[in-house]
Amino acid sequence: MDISFIEHVDDEQLDVKGRAFQSLARAEEPDQASEDHEEKRVRERLAETHRLIVEQLAHSNKALQFFEDNKDSFFAIGNLGPILMSYDLVACGPILTHLFADIPINGDTQQTTDALRNLGENEVKNRWLAFLTRAQELTEETNRSHLAGTSSWILGQEKNPCPICGHTDASSFDPAFLQETIPSDLDALALFLTTERVGKQIETDYEDTWLANNREPTEIDPDIRQEDIQRIFGPEGVDALYRLLPNELQGAIAKIRIIGPRLNKAVEAHGEKHQINLDGGFDKDEKMLLLIISPEQSMERILETLFHELGHAIITGSTPIDRDIRQQFAQSIAVSGHLQPGYASGVYDSEGIERGLEEDFAESARQFFLYPREFQVEEPQRYRTFYQILKKYCPSFNPRELSKRLANFVQNIQDRKAA
């Protein structure tokens, strides 16, 4: 592996010879019969997506202020929120608890169910329908605030009360379930009331801290031989990967899990199907980096996976720092005038703006840490933004020191292979 890819340089030292960035997902070569007309349509769709990002970004401050003004009404991660979003309503379950403020909602769901029964069937249904009316009104207000797409990505997945565009189709859901089935099932309604009240209180009381995960022991699946771990990562084992990261970013990953090869996965991008090799992933709930090790896998691919998934890990929360980073990055995309080519553009085209922004950021992290020279040439706005983010939030980050660490790591692997 050529270790020159880790060199950071100043603007005046740029070597303008660029290299093609390799996608994290190794897609098979597209069919040569793909027509120019389809390629043109893809370019037009991506140009329109970029235009929407610019437009949405212009409204982002207003949208985020709307969320702050109404945040007591929103709760995206309870039991009721995902149901509401599947019907193209915002996740506003806390409003429901206010409509039933005269009954006990204290964690004892049986007591809550009994109180609902005492209210009577008609009263319960009327309050539920009043809740749906308010949910529809708040959804319309939210839509007018432009809290969608780029703004909702900046806000963060755990806080975003809006349905992700393209992920739901409300017309395919039975409206009777929402209007009649739920209010008639008092046990389910009691559960919703409890989880919305308790969950919202926990969310309000909990103060999230950026990248403050406690490190847990690394997991290695039984089918992975210890000799292979030693051969790949050296005597320190998998934990050597932590030392490659800037100090402040090491808290982004709570645990690393190593597993063996998996079957290729079929994905669709730009209207075509591809087979991709799975190299790893990041579990946002567990803050766990998953690495897939196989005999054919090079250290370059392992490092590309590490730094791509680190990109996801850096912005997995909903703290003010997470939002500031996401907003700075979205602005760099607007200024750049285009979307990233390759893997990220396929996600924009097939899965929409929010998922596209997420993968664009992760790919940018990979390129910034591993291929800074080329990234600075090909994507100067994204490069500059990443550099400014790290300078602001990772004061220990030293590009040359990181380069040395990576160079030594790779050289040690080459020495072990040659021994």
C-alpha positions, 0 to 999 in steps of 0.5 A: 500500500502506498503510504503517500496518501496520508500526506497533508499539504498547504494550499501553496504546496498542492500537487495538482495531480488528482487520483480517482477516489475509490468508493467504499462500496465496491460496485461492479462495473455498470453495463456498457449498454447504459445509454447517454439519455439515462446518464443525462437524466441522472445528472439532471436529478443530481443537479436538482438535488443540489439546488434543493439543498441550497434552497433548504439551507437558506431556510435552515435557521428559521426551520431550526428556530421553529423546532426550538420553539415547539420542541416540547411537542416533538418526540421522535424516538418513542413508540407512537412517533414512528407510527405518526411519521408513517402516516406523514404526520410529525412525531408529536406524541407529547401533545397527546399526554396533555390531552389526557392530563387528568388521568395518571400517567406514571409508569403503571400502565394498568392504572392508566388503562383503568383510568381510560376505561373510566373516561368512557369510549366516546370521550377517549375517541374524541380526545384522540381525534382532537390529537390527530387534528392538532397533529395535522395542524402542526405537520402543516406548520412544520412543512411551512417552516421548511424543517425537512431535508437539509434542515432535518439532517442538520437537526439530527436523526434522534430529534427530527420529528419529520418523516424522511422524504421517500421512506414512507407512503401514507397512502399504503397505510389503513387510515382506520388503524390510526383513527379507530383501532388505536383509541379502541385499544386502551392497553396500546393507548396507555402504553403510548401515553406512558412512553411519550410522557416518560420518554420525553421527560428522560430526553429533557433531563438527559444532557448529551455530550459530544463523543463522550462514549466510554470504551468497551472491550473489543468483540471478535467473532469466534470464526476469526483466528487470533493469528490473523488478528495479530498478523493484520493489526500487530501485537496490540490487536484491533485496539491499535485502530483507536491510536490512529484517530485524533484524541478527541475523536476516539470517544466517537466509537464505544466498541469495535466488533470484528466479524468474518466475511458476509455475502455480497449485498444487492443495491440499486443506484441510478436505476441500476443494480449493483453487487457490493462487498460489505466492509463494515458499518456503524451502529448508531445506537450502540456506537459500535464500529463493525469491521468485516475481515476476510482473506482478500481484504487489504489494509487499505480497505480496512482503513477506508472503512474505519474512516468512513464509519468514523465520519458517521460516528462524529455526527451521530448525536444531536448536540449543538456541536453535532448540529454545527458540524452538519450545518458547516458541511451543508454550507460547503456543499452549497458553495461547492456547486455539486454533489460528491461523485461516486458512492455518495451521489448514488445514495443522493439519487436513490435515497434522497437528501438526508441519507445522501448528506449522511454518506457525503459527510462520511465519504468526505471524512474518509477522503480527508483523513486518507487522501488529503492531497487529492481531496484538497484538489478535487473538493476544496470547499469540503476539505477546508470545512473539515479542516476548520471543524477539526481545528475548532473541536479537535485541538490536538489534531495535527495533520503531520502527526496523524500522517506519521501514525498512519505511515508507521501503522502501514509500514509495520504491516508490510514488515510483518508480511515480509517477515 
